[in-house]
């Protein structure tokens, strides 16, 4: 049985319309950026397709963002978790809306458990204590104190060297 020409054209137009709508919907889904994985205490560059006038971070305690240039952002993992980043242009149109997942560096961090206490070590190339949320309180505080003392000593040495250089 053959359809009249006008009915065939209408059917073809409907099929083409549905196909176009499905293609647009799939394209819109592809435009959504994949999750950005950032390691705890590390930074990653995020290139936007066009310059951003404003950047919004869902939870600044999980990740921090700094604009290096209009379309280059630096995302730093501050704490474990999931948040998002929204970049807006000057007309307040969304340039990018993307999830950020901050996780630990599983390749270089080794955990040692003693009963319920956890101790984290950064092993590149040898293992040294590292500050990691969730570690034993005593271990964390001791590692923090050692780190702060080292920084204070290094800053003092730099000041002494600088003062010695100015005297010459």
C-alpha positions in Angstrom: 0.0 0.0 0.0 1.5 3.4 -0.9 0.8 6.6 0.9 -0.3 9.7 -1.0 2.7 12.0 -1.7 1.7 14.8 0.7 1.2 12.3 3.5 4.7 10.8 2.7 6.3 14.2 2.8 4.7 15.0 6.2 5.9 11.7 7.6 9.4 12.3 6.2 9.4 15.8 7.7 8.4 14.4 11.1 11.1 11.8 11.0 13.6 14.5 10.0 12.4 16.7 12.8 12.7 14.0 15.4 16.2 13.1 14.1 17.2 16.8 14.3 15.9 17.1 17.8 17.7 13.9 18.9 20.9 15.2 17.3 20.6 18.6 19.1 19.9 16.8 22.4 22.9 14.5 22.0 25.1 17.5 21.1 24.0 19.4 24.2 24.9 16.3 26.4 28.3 16.2 24.8 28.8 19.9 25.5 28.8 19.1 29.2 32.4 18.8 30.3 33.7 15.5 31.9 34.6 15.5 35.6 37.8 17.3 36.4 39.9 15.1 38.6 42.3 17.1 40.9 44.6 15.5 43.4 44.6 16.7 47.0 47.1 19.5 47.5 47.9 19.8 43.8 46.8 22.1 41.0 45.5 21.5 37.5 45.0 23.9 34.6 41.6 24.2 33.1 41.3 25.8 29.6 38.0 27.4 28.9 36.7 27.8 25.3 36.4 31.6 25.8 37.3 34.2 28.5 35.5 34.2 31.8 34.4 37.3 33.6 33.3 35.4 36.8 34.1 32.0 38.3 31.9 30.4 40.9 33.1 27.4 42.9 30.4 25.3 44.6 32.4 24.5 47.8 35.6 26.5 48.2 36.7 24.2 51.0 37.1 21.4 48.5 38.7 23.2 45.6 40.0 26.7 44.9 40.1 28.5 41.5 42.4 31.3 40.3 42.0 33.0 36.9 45.5 33.1 35.2 44.1 34.8 32.1 40.6 35.2 30.7 40.3 31.6 29.7 43.0 29.8 31.8 42.1 28.7 35.3 44.1 27.0 38.0 42.1 24.6 40.1 43.7 23.5 43.4 42.4 20.5 45.4 42.0 21.7 49.0 40.1 18.8 50.6 38.6 15.5 49.5 35.2 15.6 47.9 33.1 16.7 45.0 32.1 20.2 44.0 31.5 22.1 40.8 32.8 25.1 39.0 30.7 27.5 36.9 32.4 30.0 34.6 30.4 33.0 33.3 31.2 35.4 30.5 30.6 39.2 30.6 27.0 38.7 29.6 26.6 36.2 32.6 26.1 33.3 30.2 27.5 29.9 31.3 30.8 29.1 29.5 31.3 25.9 31.5 29.6 24.0 34.3 31.8 21.2 35.5 32.1 18.8 38.4 35.5 18.8 40.3 36.5 15.6 42.1 39.3 16.0 44.6 40.9 12.7 45.6 44.2 11.5 47.0 47.2 10.5 44.9 46.8 6.8 45.2 50.1 6.1 43.4 52.4 8.0 45.7 50.6 8.0 49.1 50.9 4.9 51.3 48.7 4.4 54.4 49.8 2.5 57.4 47.1 1.4 59.9 47.7 0.6 63.5 44.4 -0.5 64.9 42.0 2.3 63.9 44.7 4.9 63.5 46.0 5.8 60.0 49.4 7.3 59.2 50.0 8.6 55.6 53.4 8.7 53.9 54.3 10.3 50.6 56.7 7.8 48.9 58.6 9.6 46.1 61.2 8.0 46.0 61.4 7.3 49.8 58.6 7.5 52.3 58.1 10.6 54.4 55.2 11.6 56.7 52.6 13.8 54.9 49.7 15.8 56.2 46.5 14.0 55.2 43.0 14.7 56.6 41.8 11.6 58.4 45.2 10.6 59.9 45.7 9.9 63.6 45.4 13.2 65.4 48.8 12.8 67.2 50.6 11.9 64.0 49.0 14.7 62.1 49.8 17.3 64.7 53.4 16.1 65.0 53.9 16.1 61.2 52.4 19.6 61.1 54.7 20.9 63.8 57.7 19.5 62.0 56.6 21.0 58.8 56.0 24.5 60.4 59.4 24.3 62.1 61.1 23.5 58.8 59.4 26.4 57.1 60.3 28.8 59.9 63.9 27.7 59.7 64.0 28.0 55.9 62.4 31.5 56.0 64.9 32.6 58.7 67.8 31.2 56.7 66.6 33.1 53.6 66.3 36.3 55.6 69.8 35.9 57.0 71.2 35.3 53.5 69.3 38.3 52.2 70.5 40.5 55.0 74.1 39.3 54.5 73.8 40.0 50.7 72.6 43.6 51.4 75.5 44.3 53.7 78.0 43.6 50.9 
